[in-house]
Amino acid sequence: MKRENEIKVNWCPVCNQGWVEIKMDIGEKKMILVCDECDSTWDTPEKMSLNDTNDYRPIEKTRNPTPKEIRDLGWEKYIIKDINDFMRTFPIDS
């Protein structure tokens, strides 16, 4: 069974509407972070902020990385383990 959050690492700081997920950029043959809503991208989880986005760079084709690819790069520590706990850290608009 596939977990829904197995590649989610953060809520997008650019659009505030989508999940930032780990993806494999097929053309560049490297892992990147991509917002599933606005397509903003980042090269590393450590540099993921509003100011460090690569949103100008078009991504032709991506795929979900394998768990081994994620582990080999050391990015498994950035994956959100519990979406509900993660979302509780965000203020609710009234």
Biopython code that builds the backbone (N, CA, C, O; Angstrom):
import numpy as np
from Bio.PDB.StructureBuilder import StructureBuilder

atoms = [
    (1, "MET", "N", (0.846, -1.184, 0.000)),
    (1, "MET", "CA", (0.000, 0.000, 0.000)),
    (1, "MET", "C", (0.890, 1.246, 0.000)),
    (1, "MET", "O", (1.828, 1.351, 0.790)),
    (2, "LYS", "N", (0.594, 2.152, -0.865)),
    (2, "LYS", "CA", (1.373, 3.380, -1.006)),
    (2, "LYS", "C", (0.850, 4.430, -0.032)),
    (2, "LYS", "O", (-0.346, 4.718, 0.010)),
    (3, "ARG", "N", (1.777, 5.003, 0.757)),
    (3, "ARG", "CA", (1.396, 6.069, 1.672)),
    (3, "ARG", "C", (1.274, 7.372, 0.894)),
    (3, "ARG", "O", (2.107, 7.689, 0.045)),
    (4, "GLU", "N", (0.223, 8.118, 1.201)),
    (4, "GLU", "CA", (-0.055, 9.360, 0.465)),
    (4, "GLU", "C", (1.030, 10.412, 0.645)),
    (4, "GLU", "O", (1.231, 11.240, -0.244)),
    (5, "ASN", "N", (1.735, 10.398, 1.773)),
    (5, "ASN", "CA", (2.708, 11.456, 2.056)),
    (5, "ASN", "C", (4.145, 10.980, 1.919)),
    (5, "ASN", "O", (5.042, 11.620, 2.469)),
    (6, "GLU", "N", (4.403, 9.898, 1.221)),
    (6, "GLU", "CA", (5.750, 9.325, 1.215)),
    (6, "GLU", "C", (6.812, 10.193, 0.559)),
    (6, "GLU", "O", (8.002, 9.938, 0.741)),
    (7, "ILE", "N", (6.414, 11.219, -0.206)),
    (7, "ILE", "CA", (7.407, 12.105, -0.813)),
    (7, "ILE", "C", (7.166, 13.581, -0.485)),
    (7, "ILE", "O", (7.833, 14.454, -1.041)),
    (8, "LYS", "N", (6.220, 13.862, 0.411)),
    (8, "LYS", "CA", (5.930, 15.251, 0.805)),
    (8, "LYS", "C", (6.938, 15.712, 1.856)),
    (8, "LYS", "O", (7.211, 15.001, 2.823)),
    (9, "VAL", "N", (7.489, 16.920, 1.653)),
    (9, "VAL", "CA", (8.461, 17.437, 2.608)),
    (9, "VAL", "C", (8.053, 18.759, 3.256)),
    (9, "VAL", "O", (8.582, 19.119, 4.308)),
    (10, "ASN", "N", (7.123, 19.480, 2.645)),
    (10, "ASN", "CA", (6.727, 20.767, 3.221)),
    (10, "ASN", "C", (5.496, 21.301, 2.496)),
    (10, "ASN", "O", (5.106, 20.803, 1.440)),
    (11, "TRP", "N", (4.901, 22.323, 3.092)),
    (11, "TRP", "CA", (3.848, 23.092, 2.448)),
    (11, "TRP", "C", (4.544, 24.194, 1.662)),
    (11, "TRP", "O", (5.508, 24.774, 2.163)),
    (12, "CYS", "N", (4.096, 24.503, 0.461)),
    (12, "CYS", "CA", (4.806, 25.426, -0.417)),
    (12, "CYS", "C", (4.846, 26.849, 0.148)),
    (12, "CYS", "O", (3.802, 27.438, 0.427)),
    (13, "PRO", "N", (6.062, 27.403, 0.318)),
    (13, "PRO", "CA", (6.181, 28.777, 0.796)),
    (13, "PRO", "C", (5.902, 29.813, -0.290)),
    (13, "PRO", "O", (5.781, 31.000, 0.012)),
    (14, "VAL", "N", (5.798, 29.383, -1.548)),
    (14, "VAL", "CA", (5.551, 30.311, -2.651)),
    (14, "VAL", "C", (4.053, 30.543, -2.837)),
    (14, "VAL", "O", (3.592, 31.683, -2.785)),
    (15, "CYS", "N", (3.296, 29.476, -3.054)),
    (15, "CYS", "CA", (1.865, 29.640, -3.350)),
    (15, "CYS", "C", (0.967, 29.417, -2.133)),
    (15, "CYS", "O", (-0.191, 29.837, -2.130)),
    (16, "ASN", "N", (1.494, 28.761, -1.105)),
    (16, "ASN", "CA", (0.723, 28.433, 0.088)),
    (16, "ASN", "C", (-0.549, 27.644, -0.252)),
    (16, "ASN", "O", (-1.572, 27.770, 0.421)),
    (17, "GLN", "N", (-0.462, 26.833, -1.306)),
    (17, "GLN", "CA", (-1.623, 26.043, -1.732)),
    (17, "GLN", "C", (-1.284, 24.601, -2.076)),
    (17, "GLN", "O", (-2.188, 23.808, -2.340)),
    (18, "GLY", "N", (-0.004, 24.243, -2.080)),
    (18, "GLY", "CA", (0.355, 22.899, -2.508)),
    (18, "GLY", "C", (1.458, 22.288, -1.671)),
    (18, "GLY", "O", (2.103, 22.957, -0.864)),
    (19, "TRP", "N", (1.655, 21.004, -1.884)),
    (19, "TRP", "CA", (2.704, 20.257, -1.203)),
    (19, "TRP", "C", (3.994, 20.284, -2.010)),
    (19, "TRP", "O", (3.977, 20.152, -3.233)),
    (20, "VAL", "N", (5.102, 20.456, -1.318)),
    (20, "VAL", "CA", (6.412, 20.322, -1.941)),
    (20, "VAL", "C", (6.800, 18.852, -1.811)),
    (20, "VAL", "O", (6.831, 18.298, -0.713)),
    (21, "GLU", "N", (7.093, 18.236, -2.948)),
    (21, "GLU", "CA", (7.386, 16.809, -2.995)),
    (21, "GLU", "C", (8.748, 16.547, -3.620)),
    (21, "GLU", "O", (9.238, 17.327, -4.436)),
    (22, "ILE", "N", (9.346, 15.433, -3.219)),
    (22, "ILE", "CA", (10.601, 14.999, -3.819)),
    (22, "ILE", "C", (10.273, 14.363, -5.165)),
    (22, "ILE", "O", (9.411, 13.488, -5.251)),
    (23, "LYS", "N", (10.959, 14.802, -6.207)),
    (23, "LYS", "CA", (10.771, 14.255, -7.551)),
    (23, "LYS", "C", (12.126, 13.999, -8.196)),
    (23, "LYS", "O", (13.128, 14.609, -7.823)),
    (24, "MET", "N", (12.146, 13.111, -9.145)),
    (24, "MET", "CA", (13.342, 12.874, -9.947)),
    (24, "MET", "C", (13.159, 13.617, -11.256)),
    (24, "MET", "O", (12.229, 13.337, -12.012)),
    (25, "ASP", "N", (14.051, 14.571, -11.526)),
    (25, "ASP", "CA", (14.051, 15.291, -12.798)),
    (25, "ASP", "C", (14.695, 14.358, -13.815)),
    (25, "ASP", "O", (15.903, 14.124, -13.764)),
    (26, "ILE", "N", (13.914, 13.835, -14.720)),
    (26, "ILE", "CA", (14.394, 12.833, -15.671)),
    (26, "ILE", "C", (15.438, 13.423, -16.613)),
    (26, "ILE", "O", (16.430, 12.762, -16.922)),
    (27, "GLY", "N", (15.235, 14.645, -17.069)),
    (27, "GLY", "CA", (16.178, 15.280, -17.988)),
    (27, "GLY", "C", (17.537, 15.555, -17.356)),
    (27, "GLY", "O", (18.576, 15.319, -17.974)),
    (28, "GLU", "N", (17.526, 16.057, -16.117)),
    (28, "GLU", "CA", (18.767, 16.383, -15.404)),
    (28, "GLU", "C", (19.342, 15.183, -14.657)),
    (28, "GLU", "O", (20.493, 15.203, -14.219)),
    (29, "LYS", "N", (18.522, 14.134, -14.519)),
    (29, "LYS", "CA", (18.930, 12.929, -13.777)),
    (29, "LYS", "C", (19.355, 13.259, -12.347)),
    (29, "LYS", "O", (20.386, 12.788, -11.865)),
    (30, "LYS", "N", (18.533, 14.083, -11.677)),
    (30, "LYS", "CA", (18.802, 14.405, -10.277)),
    (30, "LYS", "C", (17.494, 14.661, -9.553)),
    (30, "LYS", "O", (16.477, 14.986, -10.166)),
    (31, "MET", "N", (17.539, 14.507, -8.239)),
    (31, "MET", "CA", (16.347, 14.745, -7.447)),
    (31, "MET", "C", (16.208, 16.224, -7.143)),
    (31, "MET", "O", (17.190, 16.929, -6.911)),
    (32, "ILE", "N", (14.974, 16.669, -7.149)),
    (32, "ILE", "CA", (14.632, 18.056, -6.869)),
    (32, "ILE", "C", (13.379, 18.067, -6.001)),
    (32, "ILE", "O", (12.793, 17.019, -5.729)),
    (33, "LEU", "N", (12.983, 19.237, -5.577)),
    (33, "LEU", "CA", (11.733, 19.425, -4.850)),
    (33, "LEU", "C", (10.812, 20.257, -5.733)),
    (33, "LEU", "O", (11.232, 21.264, -6.303)),
    (34, "VAL", "N", (9.546, 19.832, -5.845)),
    (34, "VAL", "CA", (8.590, 20.508, -6.722)),
    (34, "VAL", "C", (7.265, 20.689, -5.992)),
    (34, "VAL", "O", (6.770, 19.757, -5.359)),
    (35, "CYS", "N", (6.693, 21.884, -6.080)),
    (35, "CYS", "CA", (5.353, 22.107, -5.537)),
    (35, "CYS", "C", (4.341, 21.474, -6.482)),
    (35, "CYS", "O", (4.387, 21.700, -7.691)),
    (36, "ASP", "N", (3.430, 20.682, -5.932)),
    (36, "ASP", "CA", (2.442, 20.005, -6.769)),
    (36, "ASP", "C", (1.338, 20.939, -7.255)),
    (36, "ASP", "O", (0.476, 20.534, -8.035)),
    (37, "GLU", "N", (1.365, 22.182, -6.797)),
    (37, "GLU", "CA", (0.347, 23.147, -7.214)),
    (37, "GLU", "C", (0.903, 24.202, -8.180)),
    (37, "GLU", "O", (0.363, 24.388, -9.270)),
    (38, "CYS", "N", (1.980, 24.891, -7.783)),
    (38, "CYS", "CA", (2.494, 26.003, -8.604)),
    (38, "CYS", "C", (3.756, 25.648, -9.396)),
    (38, "CYS", "O", (4.245, 26.461, -10.180)),
    (39, "ASP", "N", (4.283, 24.440, -9.194)),
    (39, "ASP", "CA", (5.473, 23.949, -9.916)),
    (39, "ASP", "C", (6.763, 24.689, -9.567)),
    (39, "ASP", "O", (7.741, 24.586, -10.308)),
    (40, "SER", "N", (6.791, 25.435, -8.457)),
    (40, "SER", "CA", (8.061, 26.010, -8.005)),
    (40, "SER", "C", (9.001, 24.855, -7.677)),
    (40, "SER", "O", (8.556, 23.787, -7.258)),
    (41, "THR", "N", (10.308, 25.072, -7.870)),
    (41, "THR", "CA", (11.276, 24.007, -7.618)),
    (41, "THR", "C", (12.426, 24.500, -6.744)),
    (41, "THR", "O", (12.725, 25.693, -6.681)),
    (42, "TRP", "N", (13.051, 23.550, -6.079)),
    (42, "TRP", "CA", (14.229, 23.799, -5.257)),
    (42, "TRP", "C", (15.218, 22.668, -5.495)),
    (42, "TRP", "O", (14.833, 21.546, -5.822)),
    (43, "ASP", "N", (16.501, 22.982, -5.324)),
    (43, "ASP", "CA", (17.540, 21.980, -5.526)),
    (43, "ASP", "C", (17.760, 21.091, -4.309)),
    (43, "ASP", "O", (18.104, 19.918, -4.450)),
    (44, "THR", "N", (17.562, 21.644, -3.113)),
    (44, "THR", "CA", (17.784, 20.870, -1.892)),
    (44, "THR", "C", (16.778, 21.260, -0.820)),
    (44, "THR", "O", (16.293, 22.391, -0.816)),
    (45, "PRO", "N", (16.457, 20.350, 0.082)),
    (45, "PRO", "CA", (15.550, 20.695, 1.188)),
    (45, "PRO", "C", (16.149, 21.763, 2.105)),
    (45, "PRO", "O", (15.412, 22.561, 2.685)),
    (46, "GLU", "N", (17.479, 21.786, 2.241)),
    (46, "GLU", "CA", (18.120, 22.758, 3.114)),
    (46, "GLU", "C", (17.921, 24.190, 2.636)),
    (46, "GLU", "O", (17.920, 25.121, 3.441)),
    (47, "LYS", "N", (17.756, 24.368, 1.341)),
    (47, "LYS", "CA", (17.619, 25.719, 0.776)),
    (47, "LYS", "C", (16.185, 26.031, 0.370)),
    (47, "LYS", "O", (15.947, 26.924, -0.443)),
    (48, "MET", "N", (15.235, 25.300, 0.932)),
    (48, "MET", "CA", (13.861, 25.511, 0.528)),
    (48, "MET", "C", (13.253, 26.701, 1.264)),
    (48, "MET", "O", (12.901, 26.607, 2.440)),
    (49, "SER", "N", (13.138, 27.808, 0.562)),
    (49, "SER", "CA", (12.493, 29.001, 1.100)),
    (49, "SER", "C", (11.912, 29.794, -0.062)),
    (49, "SER", "O", (12.125, 29.472, -1.231)),
    (50, "LEU", "N", (11.191, 30.814, 0.284)),
    (50, "LEU", "CA", (10.588, 31.671, -0.726)),
    (50, "LEU", "C", (11.651, 32.322, -1.599)),
    (50, "LEU", "O", (11.433, 32.514, -2.796)),
    (51, "ASN", "N", (12.794, 32.663, -1.021)),
    (51, "ASN", "CA", (13.851, 33.360, -1.752)),
    (51, "ASN", "C", (14.737, 32.454, -2.600)),
    (51, "ASN", "O", (15.420, 32.933, -3.505)),
    (52, "ASP", "N", (14.736, 31.160, -2.323)),
    (52, "ASP", "CA", (15.648, 30.254, -3.017)),
    (52, "ASP", "C", (14.972, 29.373, -4.057)),
    (52, "ASP", "O", (15.544, 28.366, -4.473)),
    (53, "THR", "N", (13.788, 29.725, -4.478)),
    (53, "THR", "CA", (13.089, 28.909, -5.465)),
    (53, "THR", "C", (13.718, 29.046, -6.845)),
    (53, "THR", "O", (14.268, 30.089, -7.198)),
    (54, "ASN", "N", (13.624, 27.971, -7.610)),
    (54, "ASN", "CA", (14.091, 27.965, -8.999)),
    (54, "ASN", "C", (12.888, 28.033, -9.936)),
    (54, "ASN", "O", (12.888, 27.390, -10.985)),
    (55, "ASP", "N", (11.872, 28.798, -9.574)),
    (55, "ASP", "CA", (10.619, 28.759, -10.327)),
    (55, "ASP", "C", (10.763, 29.219, -11.775)),
    (55, "ASP", "O", (9.830, 29.077, -12.565)),
    (56, "TYR", "N", (11.905, 29.760, -12.123)),
    (56, "TYR", "CA", (12.136, 30.177, -13.511)),
    (56, "TYR", "C", (12.574, 29.001, -14.383)),
    (56, "TYR", "O", (12.556, 29.102, -15.610)),
    (57, "ARG", "N", (12.964, 27.893, -13.765)),
    (57, "ARG", "CA", (13.517, 26.760, -14.507)),
    (57, "ARG", "C", (12.410, 25.780, -14.897)),
    (57, "ARG", "O", (11.780, 25.186, -14.022)),
    (58, "PRO", "N", (12.171, 25.606, -16.179)),
    (58, "PRO", "CA", (11.123, 24.660, -16.580)),
    (58, "PRO", "C", (11.574, 23.213, -16.358)),
    (58, "PRO", "O", (12.710, 22.848, -16.660)),
    (59, "ILE", "N", (10.675, 22.415, -15.835)),
    (59, "ILE", "CA", (10.937, 20.986, -15.627)),
    (59, "ILE", "C", (10.131, 20.227, -16.671)),
    (59, "ILE", "O", (8.901, 20.277, -16.685)),
    (60, "GLU", "N", (10.833, 19.533, -17.533)),
    (60, "GLU", "CA", (10.164, 18.825, -18.621)),
    (60, "GLU", "C", (9.396, 17.607, -18.134)),
    (60, "GLU", "O", (8.203, 17.465, -18.403)),
    (61, "LYS", "N", (10.088, 16.731, -17.416)),
    (61, "LYS", "CA", (9.447, 15.488, -17.025)),
    (61, "LYS", "C", (10.033, 15.013, -15.703)),
    (61, "LYS", "O", (11.250, 15.027, -15.514)),
    (62, "THR", "N", (9.154, 14.588, -14.783)),
    (62, "THR", "CA", (9.604, 14.069, -13.499)),
    (62, "THR", "C", (8.931, 12.731, -13.232)),
    (62, "THR", "O", (7.957, 12.352, -13.884)),
    (63, "ARG", "N", (9.481, 12.039, -12.261)),
    (63, "ARG", "CA", (8.868, 10.807, -11.764)),
    (63, "ARG", "C", (9.092, 10.764, -10.264)),
    (63, "ARG", "O", (9.942, 11.480, -9.735)),
    (64, "ASN", "N", (8.332, 9.928, -9.586)),
    (64, "ASN", "CA", (8.562, 9.735, -8.167)),
    (64, "ASN", "C", (9.841, 8.925, -7.990)),
    (64, "ASN", "O", (10.034, 7.921, -8.676)),
    (65, "PRO", "N", (10.713, 9.343, -7.083)),
    (65, "PRO", "CA", (11.929, 8.580, -6.842)),
    (65, "PRO", "C", (11.621, 7.312, -6.053)),
    (65, "PRO", "O", (10.586, 7.212, -5.394)),
    (66, "THR", "N", (12.515, 6.366, -6.129)),
    (66, "THR", "CA", (12.368, 5.142, -5.334)),
    (66, "THR", "C", (12.794, 5.453, -3.898)),
    (66, "THR", "O", (13.534, 6.408, -3.661)),
    (67, "PRO", "N", (12.330, 4.651, -2.947)),
    (67, "PRO", "CA", (12.794, 4.839, -1.564)),
    (67, "PRO", "C", (14.322, 4.761, -1.459)),
    (67, "PRO", "O", (14.916, 5.485, -0.661)),
    (68, "LYS", "N", (14.956, 3.909, -2.239)),
    (68, "LYS", "CA", (16.412, 3.791, -2.216)),
    (68, "LYS", "C", (17.078, 5.087, -2.703)),
    (68, "LYS", "O", (18.059, 5.541, -2.114)),
    (69, "GLU", "N", (16.547, 5.672, -3.767)),
    (69, "GLU", "CA", (17.098, 6.937, -4.273)),
    (69, "GLU", "C", (17.001, 8.033, -3.215)),
    (69, "GLU", "O", (17.926, 8.829, -3.050)),
    (70, "ILE", "N", (15.881, 8.070, -2.505)),
    (70, "ILE", "CA", (15.693, 9.067, -1.453)),
    (70, "ILE", "C", (16.689, 8.825, -0.316)),
    (70, "ILE", "O", (17.320, 9.765, 0.168)),
    (71, "ARG", "N", (16.829, 7.573, 0.105)),
    (71, "ARG", "CA", (17.781, 7.229, 1.176)),
    (71, "ARG", "C", (19.220, 7.531, 0.768)),
    (71, "ARG", "O", (19.993, 8.073, 1.559)),
    (72, "ASP", "N", (19.578, 7.181, -0.468)),
    (72, "ASP", "CA", (20.947, 7.399, -0.940)),
    (72, "ASP", "C", (21.347, 8.874, -0.890)),
    (72, "ASP", "O", (22.517, 9.195, -0.684)),
    (73, "LEU", "N", (20.390, 9.756, -1.076)),
    (73, "LEU", "CA", (20.676, 11.188, -1.036)),
    (73, "LEU", "C", (20.537, 11.761, 0.379)),
    (73, "LEU", "O", (20.906, 12.907, 0.633)),
    (74, "GLY", "N", (20.001, 10.949, 1.291)),
    (74, "GLY", "CA", (19.831, 11.399, 2.675)),
    (74, "GLY", "C", (18.618, 12.279, 2.888)),
    (74, "GLY", "O", (18.538, 12.990, 3.890)),
    (75, "TRP", "N", (17.666, 12.242, 1.957)),
    (75, "TRP", "CA", (16.501, 13.121, 2.059)),
    (75, "TRP", "C", (15.342, 12.493, 2.816)),
    (75, "TRP", "O", (14.321, 13.154, 3.006)),
    (76, "GLU", "N", (15.457, 11.246, 3.255)),
    (76, "GLU", "CA", (14.342, 10.609, 3.956)),
    (76, "GLU", "C", (14.007, 11.350, 5.252)),
    (76, "GLU", "O", (12.863, 11.308, 5.705)),
    (77, "LYS", "N", (14.980, 12.022, 5.847)),
    (77, "LYS", "CA", (14.733, 12.753, 7.095)),
    (77, "LYS", "C", (13.824, 13.964, 6.898)),
    (77, "LYS", "O", (13.291, 14.497, 7.872)),
    (78, "TYR", "N", (13.641, 14.402, 5.662)),
    (78, "TYR", "CA", (12.791, 15.563, 5.377)),
    (78, "TYR", "C", (11.338, 15.183, 5.082)),
    (78, "TYR", "O", (10.466, 16.051, 5.047)),
    (79, "ILE", "N", (11.082, 13.917, 4.876)),
    (79, "ILE", "CA", (9.721, 13.474, 4.535)),
    (79, "ILE", "C", (8.817, 13.624, 5.751)),
    (79, "ILE", "O", (9.182, 13.232, 6.859)),
    (80, "ILE", "N", (7.650, 14.187, 5.539)),
    (80, "ILE", "CA", (6.677, 14.381, 6.612)),
    (80, "ILE", "C", (6.129, 13.012, 7.002)),
    (80, "ILE", "O", (5.601, 12.275, 6.170)),
    (81, "LYS", "N", (6.266, 12.692, 8.283)),
    (81, "LYS", "CA", (5.820, 11.378, 8.770)),
    (81, "LYS", "C", (4.325, 11.341, 9.040)),
    (81, "LYS", "O", (3.668, 10.333, 8.778)),
    (82, "ASP", "N", (3.784, 12.436, 9.563)),
    (82, "ASP", "CA", (2.366, 12.491, 9.916)),
    (82, "ASP", "C", (1.799, 13.825, 9.442)),
    (82, "ASP", "O", (2.084, 14.873, 10.021)),
    (83, "ILE", "N", (1.001, 13.774, 8.393)),
    (83, "ILE", "CA", (0.413, 14.991, 7.806)),
    (83, "ILE", "C", (-0.411, 15.760, 8.840)),
    (83, "ILE", "O", (-0.330, 16.987, 8.906)),
    (84, "ASN", "N", (-1.199, 15.051, 9.643)),
    (84, "ASN", "CA", (-2.050, 15.735, 10.620)),
    (84, "ASN", "C", (-1.223, 16.518, 11.636)),
    (84, "ASN", "O", (-1.548, 17.662, 11.953)),
    (85, "ASP", "N", (-0.147, 15.901, 12.149)),
    (85, "ASP", "CA", (0.723, 16.618, 13.079)),
    (85, "ASP", "C", (1.366, 17.821, 12.400)),
    (85, "ASP", "O", (1.455, 18.900, 12.986)),
    (86, "PHE", "N", (1.809, 17.631, 11.175)),
    (86, "PHE", "CA", (2.446, 18.716, 10.423)),
    (86, "PHE", "C", (1.477, 19.890, 10.238)),
    (86, "PHE", "O", (1.856, 21.042, 10.448)),
    (87, "MET", "N", (0.243, 19.607, 9.852)),
    (87, "MET", "CA", (-0.726, 20.666, 9.585)),
    (87, "MET", "C", (-1.137, 21.416, 10.854)),
    (87, "MET", "O", (-1.574, 22.564, 10.774)),
    (88, "ARG", "N", (-1.002, 20.788, 12.015)),
    (88, "ARG", "CA", (-1.323, 21.481, 13.262)),
    (88, "ARG", "C", (-0.373, 22.621, 13.565)),
    (88, "ARG", "O", (-0.676, 23.472, 14.400)),
    (89, "THR", "N", (0.779, 22.653, 12.896)),
    (89, "THR", "CA", (1.738, 23.732, 13.127)),
    (89, "THR", "C", (1.387, 25.011, 12.369)),
    (89, "THR", "O", (2.000, 26.055, 12.593)),
    (90, "PHE", "N", (0.400, 24.929, 11.472)),
    (90, "PHE", "CA", (-0.013, 26.094, 10.693)),
    (90, "PHE", "C", (-1.173, 26.799, 11.357)),
    (90, "PHE", "O", (-2.109, 26.143, 11.814)),
    (91, "PRO", "N", (-1.136, 28.144, 11.424)),
    (91, "PRO", "CA", (-2.265, 28.871, 11.994)),
    (91, "PRO", "C", (-3.500, 28.749, 11.108)),
    (91, "PRO", "O", (-3.396, 28.683, 9.883)),
    (92, "ILE", "N", (-4.635, 28.722, 11.726)),
    (92, "ILE", "CA", (-5.886, 28.629, 10.977)),
    (92, "ILE", "C", (-6.444, 30.032, 10.783)),
    (92, "ILE", "O", (-6.596, 30.792, 11.739)),
    (93, "ASP", "N", (-6.749, 30.365, 9.528)),
    (93, "ASP", "CA", (-7.357, 31.672, 9.244)),
    (93, "ASP", "C", (-8.787, 31.681, 9.732)),
    (93, "ASP", "O", (-9.514, 30.705, 9.546)),
    (94, "SER", "N", (-9.207, 32.785, 10.363)),
    (94, "SER", "CA", (-10.599, 32.868, 10.798)),
    (94, "SER", "C", (-11.396, 33.804, 9.958)),
    (94, "SER", "O", (-12.590, 33.984, 10.198)),
]
sb = StructureBuilder()
sb.init_structure("model")
sb.init_model(0)
sb.init_chain("A")
sb.init_seg("    ")
for serial, (resi, resn, name, xyz) in enumerate(atoms, 1):
    if name == "N":
        sb.init_residue(resn, " ", resi, " ")
    sb.init_atom(name, np.array(xyz, "f"), 0.0, 1.0, " ", f" {name:<3s}", serial, name[0])
structure = sb.get_structure()
